[in-house]
Amino acid sequence: MSKEPAQMTISELAPMIRKGDISPVEITESLFSRIDAFEGQINAFIEHDKERILYAAKEAEKEIQSGNYKGNLHGIPLALKDILYFKDETVTMGSNIHRDFKPDFDATVVSMLKESGALFSGKLNMHEYAWGATTTNPHFGPCKNPWNTEKIPGGSSGGSGAAVAADMTIASLGTDTGGSIRIPSSSCGIVGLKPTHGRVSKYGCFPLAWSLDHIGPMTKNVEDAAILLDHIAGYDPKDPTSVNAPTGVYYDSLTADIKGKVIGINEEYFFKDVDRPVEEQVRKAIKELESMGARVEEVKIPALRQSEYAEMITIITEASAVHHQNLISREEDFGEDVRFLLKLGELPSAVDYLQAQQIRRKLSNDFAEIFNKVDVLISPTLPFAPPNIGDNKVMINQMEGMFLDHVIRFTGPGNLTGLPALSIPCGFVEGMPVGMQIMGPAFKEESVLSFAYAYEQTNPLGGKKPNLEISSV
């Protein structure tokens, strides 16, 4: 075996598990050897339990050996963002207020993964209450980027991004309200998919902003994102935002054939104020897709001019509504940055909120019209390379800007419209990964995945992985 089991993907491990060429126990032990070696310098986990998952791995091995194989997640160890409910287990939301919270039910996605035979090695670090994009957590410590531990991993699902990139979990789930799957996926050089709003149940996921929240896969490659989506997609009557729409067979429908497909490019918004080295990597990737037979067409989306306002008003007001009582009674228990944003969210009026929803409707109509003409829309995921931990400013073409002003510029429209959007690595800038965002029409995740799968065949990272040193901690 040329790679450690921990360095492999679901799509590589699943057939080996089924044939008995590798056991869930071997995979789990390999993962924990890396957790022991690297967790001290990355801080991707809030909690992990080696003994419990080893017991579960032995049970999974017995089931598979007895002929009760449940499918391609059976015996696969996963670690999930610590915002998804596990019955009778501590789920912190990365917070002090919920540090000892134990729900009395599983999140729907957790139930679905359990039914699929997946194993759970631990819960991953995140920005407090998912309300931020750095994962510099004041209660559990900052999560660090495996490519450069002085850099942020992005957020709010930063622990998921870092753990997948460092091969400390085979795959993960994150949540995304303004870009919190795609931002850390871009920053950590992995694949992150935000499915269509309503495609994956949010029941048992602590809310940030209920009309913008999504759950989705964060994985080492596109195949694994499709596999995870196969197992978590579907209608759930317990989630009032769930949509009863037919689900695809995402893994089996992957294709690298994009000949004749049309890529939409919006220059005036999605390529405005992008750091030039980042832009160069994304445009190079688009050229690769053109060489495979895709065609590029420039598109206009007028409502994008107001999308940043609509996203910010929606997210801050909905988040502050969730935390209103605790902000009154336990203000000091919030981290400084989250406390500031929650107070800010108390200021907009009902008029502001309703105007933002009118912008969302116009934006959704504009995108629907565009997707009558193109198959996907491609842009950078982030307009800059990841900054250092603690920095609240970024450099874009030698100009200094505020991190919060730029971090969700390109990801936010996907949340406002609820459209599927994926980040895939497309190269490096100064040793840090760059992500390309692929958006598609509602409930057409298979189209987004296939474009990403086609591009992935070019091996954009050249097989490079984070160069981690064994921790003495």
C-alpha positions as CSV (number, residue, x, y, z in Angstrom):
1,M,0.0,0.0,0.0
2,S,1.7,3.2,-1.1
3,K,-0.3,5.5,1.2
4,E,-1.3,5.3,4.8
5,P,-5.0,4.3,5.2
6,A,-5.6,7.8,6.7
7,Q,-4.4,9.4,3.5
8,M,-6.8,7.6,1.3
9,T,-10.3,8.6,0.2
10,I,-13.7,7.0,0.7
11,S,-13.8,5.9,-3.0
12,E,-10.4,4.1,-2.5
13,L,-11.2,2.6,0.9
14,A,-14.8,1.4,0.4
15,P,-14.0,-1.4,-2.1
16,M,-11.0,-2.5,0.0
17,I,-13.2,-2.7,3.1
18,R,-15.8,-4.7,1.2
19,K,-13.3,-7.2,-0.1
20,G,-11.6,-7.5,3.3
21,D,-8.3,-6.1,2.0
22,I,-8.4,-3.5,4.8
23,S,-10.3,-3.3,8.1
24,P,-12.1,-0.3,9.7
25,V,-9.8,-0.9,12.7
26,E,-6.7,-0.4,10.5
27,I,-8.1,2.8,9.1
28,T,-9.0,4.1,12.6
29,E,-5.6,3.4,14.0
30,S,-4.0,5.1,11.0
31,L,-6.1,8.2,11.6
32,F,-5.3,8.4,15.3
33,S,-1.6,8.0,14.6
34,R,-1.9,11.3,12.6
35,I,-4.1,12.9,15.2
36,D,-1.5,12.1,17.9
37,A,1.2,13.5,15.7
38,F,-0.4,16.6,14.3
39,E,-3.4,17.7,16.4
40,G,-1.1,19.6,18.8
41,Q,-0.1,22.0,16.1
42,I,-3.4,22.2,14.2
43,N,-6.1,22.1,16.9
44,A,-8.8,20.8,14.5
45,F,-10.7,18.8,17.1
46,I,-12.8,19.9,20.0
47,E,-13.3,16.3,21.2
48,H,-12.1,12.9,20.0
49,D,-12.4,9.4,21.5
50,K,-10.1,6.7,20.2
51,E,-11.4,3.9,22.4
52,R,-15.0,4.4,21.5
53,I,-14.4,4.5,17.7
54,L,-12.1,1.5,17.9
55,Y,-14.9,-0.5,19.6
56,A,-17.3,0.7,16.8
57,A,-14.7,-0.2,14.1
58,K,-14.4,-3.8,15.5
59,E,-18.2,-4.1,15.4
60,A,-18.3,-2.8,11.8
61,E,-15.6,-5.3,10.9
62,K,-17.7,-8.1,12.3
63,E,-20.8,-7.0,10.4
64,I,-18.9,-6.8,7.1
65,Q,-17.3,-10.2,7.6
66,S,-20.7,-11.7,8.3
67,G,-22.0,-10.4,5.0
68,N,-24.0,-7.5,6.3
69,Y,-22.2,-4.8,4.2
70,K,-24.2,-1.6,4.2
71,G,-22.5,0.3,1.4
72,N,-19.6,2.6,0.7
73,L,-19.6,4.4,4.0
74,H,-19.6,1.2,6.1
75,G,-16.6,1.2,8.4
76,I,-15.4,4.7,7.2
77,P,-14.3,6.9,10.1
78,L,-15.6,10.5,9.9
79,A,-15.3,13.5,12.1
80,L,-18.0,16.2,11.9
81,K,-18.3,19.9,12.7
82,D,-19.3,20.3,16.4
83,I,-22.7,21.9,15.5
84,L,-24.5,18.7,14.5
85,Y,-26.4,16.9,17.2
86,F,-25.4,13.5,18.6
87,K,-27.9,12.1,21.0
88,D,-26.7,12.2,24.7
89,E,-23.2,13.5,23.6
90,T,-21.8,16.9,24.2
91,V,-22.2,19.2,21.3
92,T,-20.6,22.7,22.0
93,M,-21.3,24.8,18.9
94,G,-17.7,26.0,19.6
95,S,-19.2,28.1,22.5
96,N,-19.0,28.6,26.2
97,I,-22.7,28.8,26.7
98,H,-23.3,25.4,25.2
99,R,-20.1,23.8,26.4
100,D,-22.0,21.1,28.3
101,F,-25.0,20.8,26.1
102,K,-26.3,17.3,25.4
103,P,-29.1,16.9,22.9
104,D,-31.7,14.1,23.3
105,F,-31.8,13.3,19.6
106,D,-29.5,12.9,16.6
107,A,-29.4,15.3,13.7
108,T,-31.0,13.9,10.6
109,V,-27.7,13.8,8.8
110,V,-26.1,12.0,11.7
111,S,-28.9,9.4,11.8
112,M,-28.4,8.9,8.0
113,L,-24.7,8.4,8.3
114,K,-25.2,6.0,11.2
115,E,-27.6,4.0,9.2
116,S,-25.0,3.9,6.4
117,G,-22.4,2.3,8.8
118,A,-20.2,5.3,9.1
119,L,-18.0,5.7,12.2
120,F,-17.4,8.9,14.2
121,S,-14.0,9.7,15.6
122,G,-14.8,13.1,17.1
123,K,-16.1,16.6,16.8
124,L,-14.3,19.4,15.0
125,N,-13.4,22.9,15.9
126,M,-15.4,25.8,14.5
127,H,-15.9,29.5,14.7
128,E,-18.1,30.2,17.8
129,Y,-21.7,29.5,16.8
130,A,-20.6,29.4,13.2
131,W,-20.6,33.2,13.2
132,G,-17.3,34.0,11.6
133,A,-14.8,32.8,9.0
134,T,-11.5,32.4,10.8
135,T,-12.1,29.6,13.3
136,T,-10.0,31.6,15.8
137,N,-12.1,30.3,18.7
138,P,-11.7,32.0,22.1
139,H,-13.1,29.0,24.0
140,F,-11.3,26.1,22.4
141,G,-8.3,27.8,20.8
142,P,-7.6,28.8,17.2
143,C,-7.6,26.1,14.5
144,K,-4.6,26.4,12.2
145,N,-4.1,25.8,8.5
146,P,-2.1,22.6,7.8
147,W,-0.4,24.3,4.8
148,N,1.0,27.0,7.1
149,T,0.1,27.0,10.8
150,E,0.5,30.8,11.0
151,K,-2.5,31.1,8.6
152,I,-6.2,30.7,9.3
153,P,-8.0,27.6,7.9
154,G,-11.0,29.7,7.0
155,G,-14.4,29.2,8.7
156,S,-16.7,28.7,10.2
157,S,-16.1,25.0,9.4
158,G,-12.3,25.5,9.8
159,G,-11.8,22.3,11.9
160,S,-13.4,20.3,9.1
161,G,-11.2,21.9,6.4
162,A,-8.0,21.4,8.5
163,A,-8.7,17.8,9.5
164,V,-9.5,16.7,6.0
165,A,-6.5,18.4,4.5
166,A,-4.2,17.0,7.2
167,D,-5.6,13.4,6.8
168,M,-6.9,13.4,10.4
169,T,-10.3,12.4,9.1
170,I,-11.3,10.6,5.9
171,A,-14.0,13.2,5.3
172,S,-16.3,15.6,7.1
173,L,-19.6,17.6,7.0
174,G,-19.6,21.3,7.4
175,T,-22.3,24.0,7.5
176,D,-22.5,27.0,5.2
177,T,-24.5,30.2,5.8
178,G,-22.3,32.7,4.0
179,G,-19.6,30.4,2.7
180,S,-18.6,28.4,5.7
181,I,-18.1,25.2,3.7
182,R,-16.5,26.7,0.7
183,I,-14.2,29.3,2.5
184,P,-12.3,26.7,4.5
185,S,-12.3,24.3,1.6
186,S,-10.6,26.9,-0.5
187,S,-8.2,27.9,2.3
188,C,-7.2,24.2,3.0
189,G,-7.1,22.9,-0.5
190,I,-10.0,20.4,-0.3
191,V,-13.4,20.0,-2.0
192,G,-16.4,21.6,-0.3
193,L,-20.0,21.3,-1.6
194,K,-22.9,23.5,-0.5
195,P,-26.0,21.7,-1.9
196,T,-29.2,23.4,-2.9
197,H,-31.1,24.8,0.0
198,G,-33.6,22.2,1.1
199,R,-31.6,19.3,-0.5
200,V,-30.1,18.2,2.9
201,S,-32.0,18.3,6.2
202,K,-30.9,20.8,8.8
203,Y,-32.9,19.2,11.6
204,G,-30.6,18.8,14.6
205,C,-28.1,21.5,13.4
206,F,-27.9,24.5,15.6
207,P,-28.9,27.5,13.5
208,L,-26.9,30.5,12.5
209,A,-29.4,32.1,10.1
210,W,-32.3,29.7,9.3
211,S,-33.0,31.0,5.8
212,L,-29.4,30.8,4.7
213,D,-28.0,27.7,6.5
214,H,-26.9,24.6,4.6
215,I,-25.1,21.3,5.5
216,G,-22.7,19.7,3.0
217,P,-19.7,17.5,2.4
218,M,-16.0,18.5,2.9
219,T,-13.8,15.9,1.3
220,K,-10.4,15.1,-0.3
221,N,-11.9,14.8,-3.8
222,V,-15.0,15.2,-5.8
223,E,-15.9,11.5,-5.8
224,D,-16.1,11.5,-2.0
225,A,-18.3,14.7,-2.0
226,A,-20.7,12.8,-4.3
227,I,-20.7,9.7,-2.1
228,L,-21.5,11.7,1.0
229,L,-24.2,13.6,-0.8
230,D,-25.8,10.3,-1.8
231,H,-26.0,9.4,1.9
232,I,-27.3,12.7,3.3
233,A,-29.6,14.1,0.6
234,G,-33.4,13.7,0.8
235,Y,-36.6,15.2,2.1
236,D,-37.1,15.4,5.9
237,P,-40.5,16.4,7.2
238,K,-38.8,17.4,10.5
239,D,-37.1,20.3,8.7
240,P,-39.6,23.0,7.5
241,T,-37.1,24.2,4.9
242,S,-36.6,20.7,3.4
243,V,-37.8,20.3,-0.2
244,N,-39.5,17.2,-1.4
245,A,-37.6,17.0,-4.7
246,P,-36.1,13.8,-6.4
247,T,-32.5,13.2,-5.4
248,G,-29.9,12.1,-7.9
249,V,-27.5,9.2,-7.7
250,Y,-24.5,11.5,-7.5
251,Y,-21.5,9.2,-7.3
252,D,-22.7,6.9,-10.1
253,S,-23.6,9.9,-12.4
254,L,-20.2,11.5,-12.2
255,T,-18.7,12.2,-15.6
256,A,-15.7,14.0,-16.9
257,D,-17.3,14.7,-20.2
258,I,-18.2,18.4,-20.4
259,K,-17.9,18.8,-24.1
260,G,-20.4,21.3,-25.4
261,K,-21.3,22.5,-21.9
262,V,-21.4,26.3,-21.3
263,I,-19.5,28.1,-18.5
264,G,-20.9,31.5,-17.4
265,I,-18.4,34.1,-16.4
266,N,-19.5,37.4,-14.7
267,E,-16.7,39.8,-14.9
268,E,-18.2,42.9,-13.2
269,Y,-18.8,41.2,-9.9
270,F,-17.1,37.8,-9.6
271,F,-13.8,38.9,-11.0
272,K,-13.8,42.4,-9.5
273,D,-11.2,43.2,-6.9
274,V,-9.5,39.8,-6.9
275,D,-5.9,39.6,-6.0
276,R,-4.1,39.0,-9.3
277,P,-2.2,35.7,-8.4
278,V,-5.6,34.2,-7.3
279,E,-7.3,35.4,-10.4
280,E,-4.6,33.9,-12.6
281,Q,-5.0,30.5,-11.1
282,V,-8.8,30.5,-11.6
283,R,-8.6,31.8,-15.2
284,K,-6.0,29.1,-15.9
285,A,-8.4,26.5,-14.6
286,I,-11.2,27.9,-16.8
287,K,-8.9,27.5,-19.8
288,E,-8.4,23.9,-18.8
289,L,-12.1,23.3,-18.9
290,E,-12.3,25.0,-22.3
291,S,-9.6,22.6,-23.6
292,M,-12.0,19.8,-22.6
293,G,-14.7,21.1,-24.9
294,A,-16.6,23.5,-22.7
295,R,-17.5,26.9,-24.0
296,V,-17.3,30.2,-22.0
297,E,-20.0,32.9,-22.2
298,E,-19.9,36.2,-20.3
299,V,-23.1,36.9,-18.4
300,K,-24.7,39.9,-16.7
301,I,-26.4,39.6,-13.3
302,P,-27.6,43.1,-12.3
303,A,-28.9,42.3,-8.8
304,L,-25.4,41.2,-7.7
305,R,-24.7,44.9,-7.0
306,Q,-26.9,44.7,-4.0
307,S,-26.1,41.2,-2.9
308,E,-23.5,42.0,-0.2
309,Y,-26.1,44.3,1.5
310,A,-28.8,41.6,1.3
311,E,-26.5,38.9,2.7
312,M,-25.3,41.0,5.6
313,I,-28.7,42.3,6.7
314,T,-30.2,38.8,6.5
315,I,-27.4,37.0,8.3
316,I,-26.9,39.4,11.1
317,T,-30.5,39.9,11.9
318,E,-31.4,36.2,11.8
319,A,-28.4,35.3,13.9
320,S,-29.2,38.0,16.5
321,A,-32.8,36.7,16.7
322,V,-31.4,33.2,17.6
323,H,-29.1,34.5,20.3
324,H,-31.2,37.5,21.6
325,Q,-32.0,36.2,25.1
326,N,-28.5,35.0,25.7
327,L,-27.1,38.3,24.5
328,I,-29.2,40.0,27.2
329,S,-28.5,37.6,30.0
330,R,-25.0,36.2,29.2
331,E,-23.3,38.7,27.0
332,E,-19.9,38.1,28.6
333,D,-20.0,34.5,27.6
334,F,-19.7,35.3,23.9
335,G,-16.3,35.9,22.3
336,E,-15.6,39.5,21.4
337,D,-16.0,39.2,17.7
338,V,-19.3,37.2,17.9
339,R,-20.6,39.6,20.6
340,F,-20.0,42.5,18.3
341,L,-21.8,40.9,15.4
342,L,-24.8,39.9,17.5
343,K,-25.1,43.5,18.8
344,L,-24.8,44.8,15.3
345,G,-27.6,42.5,14.3
346,E,-30.0,44.1,16.7
347,L,-29.8,47.5,14.8
348,P,-31.4,46.9,11.4
349,S,-35.1,47.6,11.1
350,A,-37.9,45.4,9.8
351,V,-37.8,47.6,6.6
352,D,-34.1,46.8,6.2
353,Y,-34.8,43.1,6.5
354,L,-37.7,43.1,4.1
355,Q,-35.8,45.1,1.5
356,A,-33.0,42.5,1.7
357,Q,-35.5,39.8,1.0
358,Q,-36.8,41.7,-2.0
359,I,-33.2,41.8,-3.3
360,R,-32.9,38.1,-2.7
361,R,-36.0,37.5,-4.9
362,K,-34.6,39.6,-7.7
363,L,-31.2,37.9,-7.4
364,S,-32.8,34.5,-7.6
365,N,-34.8,35.5,-10.7
366,D,-31.6,36.9,-12.3
367,F,-29.7,33.6,-11.6
368,A,-32.6,31.5,-12.9
369,E,-32.5,33.4,-16.2
370,I,-28.7,33.0,-16.5
371,F,-29.0,29.2,-16.0
372,N,-31.3,29.0,-18.9
373,K,-28.2,30.0,-21.0
374,V,-25.3,28.4,-19.2
375,D,-24.7,25.1,-17.3
376,V,-22.5,26.5,-14.5
377,L,-21.1,29.8,-13.3
378,I,-17.4,29.9,-12.3
379,S,-15.5,32.3,-10.1
380,P,-12.9,32.5,-7.5
381,T,-14.1,31.1,-4.1
382,L,-12.1,33.8,-2.3
383,P,-10.6,37.0,-3.7
384,F,-7.4,36.6,-1.6
385,A,-5.1,34.0,-0.1
386,P,-5.6,33.1,3.6
387,P,-4.3,35.8,6.0
388,N,-2.4,35.1,9.2
389,I,-4.2,34.2,12.4
390,G,-5.2,37.4,14.2
391,D,-5.2,39.6,11.1
392,N,-8.4,41.4,10.4
393,K,-7.1,42.8,7.1
394,V,-6.2,41.3,3.7
395,M,-4.1,42.5,0.8
396,I,-5.8,42.6,-2.7
397,N,-3.4,43.9,-5.4
398,Q,-1.3,45.8,-2.8
399,M,-4.4,47.5,-1.4
400,E,-5.4,46.8,2.2
401,G,-9.0,45.8,2.9
402,M,-11.0,44.5,5.8
403,F,-11.3,40.7,6.0
404,L,-15.0,40.8,6.8
405,D,-15.7,43.1,3.8
406,H,-14.3,40.6,1.3
407,V,-14.5,37.1,2.7
408,I,-18.1,36.3,1.6
409,R,-18.3,38.5,-1.5
410,F,-18.3,35.5,-3.9
411,T,-19.8,32.8,-1.7
412,G,-22.7,34.9,-0.3
413,P,-24.8,34.9,-3.4
414,G,-25.0,31.1,-3.3
415,N,-26.6,31.4,0.1
416,L,-29.0,34.2,-0.8
417,T,-30.3,32.1,-3.8
418,G,-29.9,28.7,-2.2
419,L,-28.2,27.4,-5.4
420,P,-25.6,24.6,-5.2
421,A,-22.0,25.7,-5.2
422,L,-18.7,23.9,-4.8
423,S,-15.1,24.9,-4.1
424,I,-12.3,22.9,-5.7
425,P,-8.6,23.5,-5.4
426,C,-7.1,25.0,-8.6
427,G,-3.5,25.8,-7.6
428,F,-1.3,27.7,-5.2
429,V,-0.4,31.3,-4.3
430,E,2.7,31.6,-2.2
431,G,2.3,28.0,-1.0
432,M,-1.3,28.4,0.0
433,P,-4.2,26.7,-1.9
434,V,-6.6,28.6,-4.1
435,G,-10.2,27.6,-4.6
436,M,-12.4,27.9,-7.7
437,Q,-16.1,28.1,-7.1
438,I,-18.6,26.3,-9.4
439,M,-22.3,27.3,-9.1
440,G,-25.2,25.5,-10.8
441,P,-29.0,25.6,-11.1
442,A,-31.2,24.6,-8.2
443,F,-31.2,20.8,-7.5
444,K,-28.5,20.2,-10.2
445,E,-25.7,19.1,-7.9
446,E,-24.7,16.5,-10.5
447,S,-23.8,19.2,-13.0
448,V,-21.7,21.1,-10.5
449,L,-20.0,17.8,-9.4
450,S,-19.3,16.7,-12.9
451,F,-17.6,20.0,-13.9
452,A,-15.5,19.7,-10.7
453,Y,-14.7,16.1,-11.4
454,A,-13.6,16.9,-15.0
455,Y,-11.3,19.6,-13.7
456,E,-9.9,17.4,-11.0
457,Q,-8.5,15.1,-13.6
458,T,-5.9,17.8,-14.4
459,N,-4.4,17.2,-10.9
460,P,-4.4,20.9,-10.1
461,L,-2.4,20.5,-6.8
462,G,0.2,18.2,-8.4
463,G,-0.2,15.7,-5.6
464,K,1.1,18.1,-3.0
465,K,0.0,17.7,0.6
466,P,0.6,19.9,3.7
467,N,4.2,19.3,5.0
468,L,3.5,18.7,8.6
469,E,6.0,18.0,11.3
470,I,5.3,15.5,14.1
471,S,4.2,17.4,17.2
472,S,5.9,17.1,20.5
473,V,2.7,18.0,22.3
